[in-house]
Amino acid sequence: MCLALYWCAHQLCAWHFVAARIVRYTWPVLKIGRLELKSILCLAPLAGYTGLPFRLTIREPGGLGLAATELVNARSLIERQRKAFELIETRPEDRPLAVQLFGSVPEEMGDAAAWLESQGADVIDINMGCPVPKVRRTGAGIALMATPEKAVQLAQAVVNAVRIPVTVKMRLGMDGTRIVAPDLAKAMEDAGVAALCVHGRTGAQGFSGAVSLDGIRSVVQAVRRIPVIGNGDVTTPEAARLMIEKTGCVGISIGRGAFYNPWIFAHTDHYLRTGELLPEPSFDDRVLFMTRHLDRMIEMFGEARGCMMFRKIAPLYTRLFGPATLFKQRIVHLSSRSQFDEIIEEYRSWRRAFTDGEGNLLPRYRPAPLTASFM
């Protein structure tokens, strides 16, 4: 009898363990309005970095649900400026795609959004979080969080101008004394915004300091119907899972982490579904990804301009290369595709001094693991 009771108790505990594992690694589908995404992971817009060449390349490993363009000035779109057209250029394989707009005039934002809808945009994303001075000085970006009523009017104008989903990217507030995100989130929901993306820092923090999971959670708790996507410092699958568990957000937006590890979407999607961490890509895999990105930059912008633009992008890829001084010194002078091949070969030769016979970094030269500020 005791043995039978023991067996039943053991089976019950085992079932609870399995059930807990299923609950822990089964995440909801992310729906933004009528748009249902295949993954809850999104690519955050980074000005100067996440253009079409990168978006096409980062989609190849898989795991990405929604990508966003770099932020685009609404007025420049209305004026049909060439630079604005470059920022929104896309292809059929670059879908689904959100176009991120910034501006401070509701009528201009509405007109630009309507035109983008006519061109096939899937989502209009309003930037209310950029702390860069040249954006803030126009009354756009984070400046909108200082005037919540104006921010709501602007969002309402965009929602009324289109039938596709409208989302808002925001921060927690202008600074630690003005945390307005929860109240603003409620107002945005009432205005018809389909989803919110919240960077867990204030405008005053910029991109430094700790991301506040409590701050993101306060926004999640403030809204009733629309999904909240968490953002900030997500550089590993474990960080993504912790942000979801601690905040209740139903999606994750990743920016710089996608350059540090271009497989982060595929690996995080797998981890959230199974609880299994996939092996890290090899150095050769990382170089190949970077090369494909450069080739697309050259295809889109021409060799001279594409290489010049790639000078500031390439160093982000070296975060997990180990010693990379030589590469960084040479890449800032990149001017041709053939020169890139020369730099890579020279770097490979130089890097061997820090590796074993199989090309793996020696323990003392391995980069420190990526760790989010909130972990």
KEDOZA-732637 format. One record per residue (C-alpha): x, y, z; residue in three letters; residue number from 0. Coordinates in nm, 3 decimals, padded with zeros to 5 digits. Example, Ala and Ser with C-alpha at 12.3 -4.5 7.8 and 13.67 -1.06 7.14 Angstrom:
2
<r <01.230; -00.450; 00.780>; ALA; 0> <r <01.367; -00.106; 00.714>; SER; 1> 
END
This chain:
375
<r <00.000; 00.000; 00.000>; MET; 0> <r <00.280; 00.240; 00.092>; CYS; 1> <r <00.462; 00.153; -00.226>; LEU; 2> <r <00.148; 00.219; -00.429>; ALA; 3> <r <00.098; 00.556; -00.263>; LEU; 4> <r <00.464; 00.640; -00.322>; TYR; 5> <r <00.435; 00.547; -00.692>; TRP; 6> <r <00.121; 00.762; -00.732>; CYS; 7> <r <00.283; 01.056; -00.557>; ALA; 8> <r <00.594; 01.019; -00.771>; HIS; 9> <r <00.389; 01.014; -01.092>; GLN; 10> <r <00.189; 01.317; -00.976>; LEU; 11> <r <00.507; 01.514; -00.907>; CYS; 12> <r <00.650; 01.411; -01.242>; ALA; 13> <r <00.331; 01.525; -01.418>; TRP; 14> <r <00.343; 01.859; -01.239>; HIS; 15> <r <00.706; 01.902; -01.347>; PHE; 16> <r <00.616; 01.835; -01.710>; VAL; 17> <r <00.313; 02.062; -01.689>; ALA; 18> <r <00.520; 02.340; -01.537>; ALA; 19> <r <00.774; 02.298; -01.814>; ARG; 20> <r <00.501; 02.323; -02.078>; ILE; 21> <r <00.360; 02.639; -01.920>; VAL; 22> <r <00.703; 02.787; -01.881>; ARG; 23> <r <00.802; 02.747; -02.244>; TYR; 24> <r <00.471; 02.797; -02.422>; THR; 25> <r <00.433; 03.161; -02.522>; TRP; 26> <r <00.124; 03.325; -02.673>; PRO; 27> <r <00.101; 03.423; -03.037>; VAL; 28> <r <00.176; 03.792; -03.088>; LEU; 29> <r <-00.109; 03.969; -03.269>; LYS; 30> <r <-00.089; 04.335; -03.362>; ILE; 31> <r <-00.433; 04.432; -03.477>; GLY; 32> <r <-00.523; 04.183; -03.749>; ARG; 33> <r <-00.158; 04.097; -03.810>; LEU; 34> <r <-00.058; 03.764; -03.655>; GLU; 35> <r <00.318; 03.713; -03.629>; LEU; 36> <r <00.501; 03.381; -03.656>; LYS; 37> <r <00.731; 03.478; -03.371>; SER; 38> <r <00.699; 03.707; -03.069>; ILE; 39> <r <01.045; 03.852; -03.145>; LEU; 40> <r <01.088; 04.186; -03.322>; CYS; 41> <r <01.382; 04.377; -03.466>; LEU; 42> <r <01.411; 04.721; -03.309>; ALA; 43> <r <01.496; 05.011; -03.541>; PRO; 44> <r <01.849; 05.150; -03.508>; LEU; 45> <r <01.924; 05.463; -03.710>; ALA; 46> <r <02.211; 05.398; -03.950>; GLY; 47> <r <02.213; 05.023; -03.888>; TYR; 48> <r <01.887; 04.839; -03.953>; THR; 49> <r <01.830; 04.931; -04.317>; GLY; 50> <r <01.711; 04.691; -04.586>; LEU; 51> <r <02.051; 04.513; -04.629>; PRO; 52> <r <02.061; 04.419; -04.261>; PHE; 53> <r <01.692; 04.326; -04.241>; ARG; 54> <r <01.724; 04.089; -04.536>; LEU; 55> <r <02.032; 03.928; -04.385>; THR; 56> <r <01.898; 03.898; -04.028>; ILE; 57> <r <01.582; 03.727; -04.155>; ARG; 58> <r <01.780; 03.438; -04.304>; GLU; 59> <r <01.859; 03.247; -03.980>; PRO; 60> <r <01.488; 03.260; -03.885>; GLY; 61> <r <01.301; 03.336; -03.564>; GLY; 62> <r <01.214; 03.699; -03.645>; LEU; 63> <r <00.848; 03.799; -03.631>; GLY; 64> <r <00.840; 04.168; -03.724>; LEU; 65> <r <01.113; 04.404; -03.842>; ALA; 66> <r <01.102; 04.783; -03.842>; ALA; 67> <r <01.269; 05.036; -04.067>; THR; 68> <r <01.504; 05.298; -03.930>; GLU; 69> <r <01.309; 05.597; -03.803>; LEU; 70> <r <01.183; 05.816; -04.088>; VAL; 71> <r <01.091; 06.183; -04.075>; ASN; 72> <r <00.723; 06.217; -04.171>; ALA; 73> <r <00.779; 06.552; -04.339>; ARG; 74> <r <01.061; 06.414; -04.553>; SER; 75> <r <00.824; 06.147; -04.680>; LEU; 76> <r <00.558; 06.402; -04.767>; ILE; 77> <r <00.822; 06.601; -04.955>; GLU; 78> <r <00.932; 06.278; -05.129>; ARG; 79> <r <01.297; 06.320; -05.032>; GLN; 80> <r <01.544; 06.062; -05.165>; ARG; 81> <r <01.687; 05.984; -04.821>; LYS; 82> <r <01.342; 05.900; -04.687>; ALA; 83> <r <01.276; 05.668; -04.981>; PHE; 84> <r <01.603; 05.485; -04.910>; GLU; 85> <r <01.499; 05.430; -04.549>; LEU; 86> <r <01.166; 05.270; -04.643>; ILE; 87> <r <01.293; 05.064; -04.937>; GLU; 88> <r <01.184; 04.704; -04.905>; THR; 89> <r <01.132; 04.377; -05.093>; ARG; 90> <r <00.873; 04.099; -05.076>; PRO; 91> <r <01.103; 03.887; -04.858>; GLU; 92> <r <01.130; 04.177; -04.610>; ASP; 93> <r <00.785; 04.115; -04.463>; ARG; 94> <r <00.609; 04.173; -04.237>; PRO; 95> <r <00.750; 04.523; -04.200>; LEU; 96> <r <00.671; 04.821; -03.978>; ALA; 97> <r <00.773; 05.169; -04.088>; VAL; 98> <r <00.876; 05.381; -03.792>; GLN; 99> <r <00.775; 05.746; -03.828>; LEU; 100> <r <00.881; 06.043; -03.621>; PHE; 101> <r <00.735; 06.391; -03.622>; GLY; 102> <r <00.548; 06.638; -03.405>; SER; 103> <r <00.272; 06.761; -03.638>; VAL; 104> <r <-00.038; 06.536; -03.632>; PRO; 105> <r <-00.149; 06.628; -03.986>; GLU; 106> <r <00.194; 06.547; -04.131>; GLU; 107> <r <00.212; 06.217; -03.944>; MET; 108> <r <-00.134; 06.122; -04.066>; GLY; 109> <r <-00.057; 06.211; -04.428>; ASP; 110> <r <00.273; 06.021; -04.422>; ALA; 111> <r <00.107; 05.717; -04.265>; ALA; 112> <r <-00.170; 05.714; -04.526>; ALA; 113> <r <00.084; 05.728; -04.806>; TRP; 114> <r <00.285; 05.444; -04.651>; LEU; 115> <r <-00.028; 05.233; -04.627>; GLU; 116> <r <-00.088; 05.289; -04.999>; SER; 117> <r <00.267; 05.164; -05.063>; GLN; 118> <r <00.205; 04.837; -04.876>; GLY; 119> <r <00.337; 04.896; -04.523>; ALA; 120> <r <00.211; 04.636; -04.276>; ASP; 121> <r <00.237; 04.849; -03.961>; VAL; 122> <r <00.295; 05.217; -03.879>; ILE; 123> <r <00.513; 05.261; -03.570>; ASP; 124> <r <00.526; 05.603; -03.402>; ILE; 125> <r <00.855; 05.689; -03.236>; ASN; 126> <r <00.803; 05.845; -02.892>; MET; 127> <r <01.126; 05.723; -02.740>; GLY; 128> <r <01.427; 05.849; -02.937>; CYS; 129> <r <01.645; 06.065; -02.705>; PRO; 130> <r <01.881; 06.188; -02.979>; VAL; 131> <r <01.896; 06.573; -02.962>; PRO; 132> <r <01.825; 06.637; -03.332>; LYS; 133> <r <01.500; 06.438; -03.301>; VAL; 134> <r <01.407; 06.571; -02.957>; ARG; 135> <r <01.460; 06.935; -03.063>; ARG; 136> <r <01.187; 06.901; -03.327>; THR; 137> <r <00.934; 06.808; -03.058>; GLY; 138> <r <00.938; 06.444; -03.172>; ALA; 139> <r <01.072; 06.126; -03.016>; GLY; 140> <r <01.107; 06.137; -02.637>; ILE; 141> <r <00.996; 06.502; -02.637>; ALA; 142> <r <00.639; 06.383; -02.696>; LEU; 143> <r <00.641; 06.214; -02.356>; MET; 144> <r <00.685; 06.558; -02.197>; ALA; 145> <r <00.352; 06.663; -02.351>; THR; 146> <r <00.123; 06.356; -02.319>; PRO; 147> <r <-00.186; 06.533; -02.452>; GLU; 148> <r <-00.004; 06.626; -02.771>; LYS; 149> <r <00.133; 06.272; -02.798>; ALA; 150> <r <-00.220; 06.129; -02.783>; VAL; 151> <r <-00.347; 06.376; -03.044>; GLN; 152> <r <-00.064; 06.278; -03.275>; LEU; 153> <r <-00.133; 05.905; -03.230>; ALA; 154> <r <-00.504; 05.962; -03.286>; GLN; 155> <r <-00.431; 06.141; -03.615>; ALA; 156> <r <-00.228; 05.845; -03.740>; VAL; 157> <r <-00.486; 05.587; -03.626>; VAL; 158> <r <-00.763; 05.780; -03.804>; ASN; 159> <r <-00.559; 05.807; -04.124>; ALA; 160> <r <-00.501; 05.434; -04.184>; VAL; 161> <r <-00.663; 05.093; -04.158>; ARG; 162> <r <-00.340; 04.902; -04.086>; ILE; 163> <r <-00.223; 04.863; -03.723>; PRO; 164> <r <-00.055; 05.159; -03.554>; VAL; 165> <r <00.197; 05.095; -03.276>; THR; 166> <r <00.392; 05.325; -03.046>; VAL; 167> <r <00.752; 05.294; -02.927>; LYS; 168> <r <00.804; 05.473; -02.595>; MET; 169> <r <01.029; 05.491; -02.291>; ARG; 170> <r <00.931; 05.510; -01.925>; LEU; 171> <r <00.941; 05.891; -01.925>; GLY; 172> <r <01.166; 06.189; -01.973>; MET; 173> <r <01.359; 06.112; -01.654>; ASP; 174> <r <01.318; 05.935; -01.322>; GLY; 175> <r <01.097; 06.211; -01.181>; THR; 176> <r <00.854; 06.197; -01.473>; ARG; 177> <r <00.747; 05.835; -01.527>; ILE; 178> <r <00.443; 05.882; -01.748>; VAL; 179> <r <00.447; 05.558; -01.948>; ALA; 180> <r <00.162; 05.377; -01.764>; PRO; 181> <r <-00.084; 05.667; -01.795>; ASP; 182> <r <00.025; 05.738; -02.152>; LEU; 183> <r <-00.018; 05.370; -02.239>; ALA; 184> <r <-00.381; 05.379; -02.121>; LYS; 185> <r <-00.446; 05.687; -02.333>; ALA; 186> <r <-00.279; 05.527; -02.636>; MET; 187> <r <-00.498; 05.220; -02.600>; GLU; 188> <r <-00.809; 05.440; -02.587>; ASP; 189> <r <-00.684; 05.623; -02.898>; ALA; 190> <r <-00.684; 05.298; -03.096>; GLY; 191> <r <-00.315; 05.208; -03.092>; VAL; 192> <r <-00.278; 04.833; -03.159>; ALA; 193> <r <00.038; 04.762; -02.956>; ALA; 194> <r <00.307; 04.931; -02.748>; LEU; 195> <r <00.681; 04.873; -02.738>; CYS; 196> <r <00.842; 04.994; -02.416>; VAL; 197> <r <01.213; 05.054; -02.370>; HIS; 198> <r <01.275; 05.010; -01.999>; GLY; 199> <r <01.482; 05.326; -01.956>; ARG; 200> <r <01.404; 05.696; -01.936>; THR; 201> <r <01.506; 05.952; -02.195>; GLY; 202> <r <01.767; 06.092; -01.956>; ALA; 203> <r <01.934; 05.749; -01.933>; GLN; 204> <r <01.985; 05.727; -02.307>; GLY; 205> <r <02.129; 05.381; -02.369>; PHE; 206> <r <02.315; 05.345; -02.039>; SER; 207> <r <02.213; 05.243; -01.690>; GLY; 208> <r <01.987; 04.959; -01.589>; ALA; 209> <r <01.671; 04.864; -01.774>; VAL; 210> <r <01.376; 04.864; -01.532>; SER; 211> <r <01.165; 04.551; -01.558>; LEU; 212> <r <00.932; 04.700; -01.297>; ASP; 213> <r <00.882; 04.995; -01.530>; GLY; 214> <r <00.788; 04.772; -01.823>; ILE; 215> <r <00.558; 04.568; -01.598>; ARG; 216> <r <00.375; 04.885; -01.491>; SER; 217> <r <00.288; 04.949; -01.856>; VAL; 218> <r <00.173; 04.590; -01.907>; VAL; 219> <r <-00.056; 04.625; -01.606>; GLN; 220> <r <-00.190; 04.961; -01.722>; ALA; 221> <r <-00.346; 04.840; -02.048>; VAL; 222> <r <-00.641; 04.604; -02.086>; ARG; 223> <r <-00.645; 04.469; -02.440>; ARG; 224> <r <-00.337; 04.553; -02.643>; ILE; 225> <r <-00.003; 04.368; -02.634>; PRO; 226> <r <00.307; 04.522; -02.480>; VAL; 227> <r <00.650; 04.442; -02.627>; ILE; 228> <r <00.952; 04.475; -02.398>; GLY; 229> <r <01.277; 04.632; -02.515>; ASN; 230> <r <01.620; 04.715; -02.378>; GLY; 231> <r <01.940; 04.517; -02.318>; ASP; 232> <r <01.808; 04.185; -02.451>; VAL; 233> <r <02.127; 04.023; -02.579>; THR; 234> <r <02.066; 03.656; -02.492>; THR; 235> <r <01.778; 03.407; -02.497>; PRO; 236> <r <01.789; 03.393; -02.118>; GLU; 237> <r <01.746; 03.771; -02.095>; ALA; 238> <r <01.444; 03.755; -02.325>; ALA; 239> <r <01.279; 03.487; -02.113>; ARG; 240> <r <01.347; 03.674; -01.790>; LEU; 241> <r <01.198; 03.996; -01.931>; MET; 242> <r <00.882; 03.808; -02.029>; ILE; 243> <r <00.854; 03.630; -01.694>; GLU; 244> <r <00.916; 03.940; -01.482>; LYS; 245> <r <00.709; 04.191; -01.680>; THR; 246> <r <00.427; 03.994; -01.842>; GLY; 247> <r <00.507; 04.143; -02.184>; CYS; 248> <r <00.404; 03.921; -02.474>; VAL; 249> <r <00.680; 04.016; -02.717>; GLY; 250> <r <01.046; 04.115; -02.718>; ILE; 251> <r <01.217; 04.377; -02.935>; SER; 252> <r <01.591; 04.337; -02.993>; ILE; 253> <r <01.828; 04.599; -03.136>; GLY; 254> <r <02.205; 04.589; -03.076>; ARG; 255> <r <02.186; 04.227; -02.961>; GLY; 256> <r <02.107; 04.132; -03.321>; ALA; 257> <r <02.451; 04.258; -03.429>; PHE; 258> <r <02.636; 04.103; -03.135>; TYR; 259> <r <02.471; 03.769; -03.220>; ASN; 260> <r <02.281; 03.759; -03.552>; PRO; 261> <r <02.135; 03.421; -03.451>; TRP; 262> <r <01.964; 03.569; -03.145>; ILE; 263> <r <01.616; 03.553; -03.299>; PHE; 264> <r <01.647; 03.191; -03.408>; ALA; 265> <r <01.813; 03.086; -03.082>; HIS; 266> <r <01.569; 03.277; -02.860>; THR; 267> <r <01.265; 03.148; -03.046>; ASP; 268> <r <01.396; 02.792; -03.004>; HIS; 269> <r <01.476; 02.849; -02.636>; TYR; 270> <r <01.133; 02.993; -02.557>; LEU; 271> <r <00.964; 02.699; -02.727>; ARG; 272> <r <01.181; 02.417; -02.593>; THR; 273> <r <01.397; 02.540; -02.305>; GLY; 274> <r <01.705; 02.428; -02.499>; GLU; 275> <r <02.000; 02.659; -02.569>; LEU; 276> <r <02.149; 02.604; -02.914>; LEU; 277> <r <02.527; 02.604; -02.973>; PRO; 278> <r <02.693; 02.937; -03.046>; GLU; 279> <r <02.783; 03.003; -03.412>; PRO; 280> <r <03.146; 02.963; -03.513>; SER; 281> <r <03.379; 03.249; -03.597>; PHE; 282> <r <03.356; 03.152; -03.965>; ASP; 283> <r <02.975; 03.166; -03.947>; ASP; 284> <r <02.990; 03.516; -03.799>; ARG; 285> <r <03.230; 03.637; -04.067>; VAL; 286> <r <03.009; 03.491; -04.339>; LEU; 287> <r <02.703; 03.671; -04.201>; PHE; 288> <r <02.892; 04.001; -04.185>; MET; 289> <r <03.011; 03.949; -04.542>; THR; 290> <r <02.660; 03.888; -04.670>; ARG; 291> <r <02.548; 04.208; -04.501>; HIS; 292> <r <02.827; 04.405; -04.670>; LEU; 293> <r <02.745; 04.254; -05.010>; ASP; 294> <r <02.387; 04.375; -04.976>; ARG; 295> <r <02.508; 04.719; -04.870>; MET; 296> <r <02.715; 04.737; -05.189>; ILE; 297> <r <02.425; 04.609; -05.398>; GLU; 298> <r <02.194; 04.880; -05.263>; MET; 299> <r <02.429; 05.179; -05.232>; PHE; 300> <r <02.717; 05.102; -05.466>; GLY; 301> <r <03.066; 04.990; -05.367>; GLU; 302> <r <03.215; 05.320; -05.248>; ALA; 303> <r <02.914; 05.439; -05.047>; ARG; 304> <r <02.822; 05.094; -04.920>; GLY; 305> <r <03.174; 05.035; -04.785>; CYS; 306> <r <03.187; 05.378; -04.626>; MET; 307> <r <02.853; 05.319; -04.449>; MET; 308> <r <02.972; 04.976; -04.335>; PHE; 309> <r <03.269; 05.128; -04.149>; ARG; 310> <r <03.055; 05.213; -03.846>; LYS; 311> <r <02.845; 04.896; -03.864>; ILE; 312> <r <03.119; 04.631; -03.875>; ALA; 313> <r <03.264; 04.696; -03.524>; PRO; 314> <r <02.932; 04.588; -03.368>; LEU; 315> <r <02.984; 04.240; -03.510>; TYR; 316> <r <03.315; 04.199; -03.322>; THR; 317> <r <03.158; 04.187; -02.973>; ARG; 318> <r <03.199; 03.808; -02.963>; LEU; 319> <r <03.504; 03.776; -03.191>; PHE; 320> <r <03.750; 03.790; -02.904>; GLY; 321> <r <04.059; 04.009; -02.965>; PRO; 322> <r <03.970; 04.234; -03.259>; ALA; 323> <r <04.199; 04.536; -03.237>; THR; 324> <r <04.351; 04.484; -03.581>; LEU; 325> <r <04.013; 04.440; -03.747>; PHE; 326> <r <03.874; 04.759; -03.589>; LYS; 327> <r <04.180; 04.957; -03.690>; GLN; 328> <r <04.157; 04.846; -04.052>; ARG; 329> <r <03.782; 04.844; -04.108>; ILE; 330> <r <03.742; 05.219; -04.046>; VAL; 331> <r <03.930; 05.274; -04.372>; HIS; 332> <r <03.721; 05.031; -04.579>; LEU; 333> <r <03.669; 05.154; -04.935>; SER; 334> <r <03.621; 04.844; -05.153>; SER; 335> <r <03.494; 04.486; -05.144>; ARG; 336> <r <03.837; 04.346; -05.230>; SER; 337> <r <03.988; 04.543; -04.942>; GLN; 338> <r <03.734; 04.384; -04.707>; PHE; 339> <r <03.858; 04.037; -04.811>; ASP; 340> <r <04.215; 04.149; -04.744>; GLU; 341> <r <04.120; 04.281; -04.400>; ILE; 342> <r <03.947; 03.956; -04.310>; ILE; 343> <r <04.241; 03.741; -04.420>; GLU; 344> <r <04.488; 03.960; -04.234>; GLU; 345> <r <04.266; 03.946; -03.927>; TYR; 346> <r <04.235; 03.567; -03.945>; ARG; 347> <r <04.611; 03.535; -03.949>; SER; 348> <r <04.654; 03.782; -03.660>; TRP; 349> <r <04.377; 03.613; -03.457>; ARG; 350> <r <04.547; 03.269; -03.466>; ARG; 351> <r <04.781; 03.382; -03.189>; ALA; 352> <r <04.478; 03.380; -02.956>; PHE; 353> <r <04.335; 03.039; -03.057>; THR; 354> <r <04.411; 02.669; -03.016>; ASP; 355> <r <04.486; 02.424; -03.297>; GLY; 356> <r <04.116; 02.396; -03.385>; GLU; 357> <r <04.067; 02.771; -03.413>; GLY; 358> <r <03.885; 02.812; -03.082>; ASN; 359> <r <03.975; 03.107; -02.861>; LEU; 360> <r <04.199; 03.018; -02.571>; LEU; 361> <r <04.012; 03.053; -02.239>; PRO; 362> <r <04.192; 03.371; -02.132>; ARG; 363> <r <04.096; 03.548; -02.455>; TYR; 364> <r <03.729; 03.453; -02.465>; ARG; 365> <r <03.496; 03.753; -02.438>; PRO; 366> <r <03.288; 03.788; -02.126>; ALA; 367> <r <02.935; 03.648; -02.167>; PRO; 368> <r <02.674; 03.901; -02.271>; LEU; 369> <r <02.471; 03.997; -01.965>; THR; 370> <r <02.169; 04.223; -01.953>; ALA; 371> <r <02.171; 04.508; -01.700>; SER; 372> <r <01.855; 04.365; -01.541>; PHE; 373> <r <01.995; 04.016; -01.482>; MET; 374> 
END
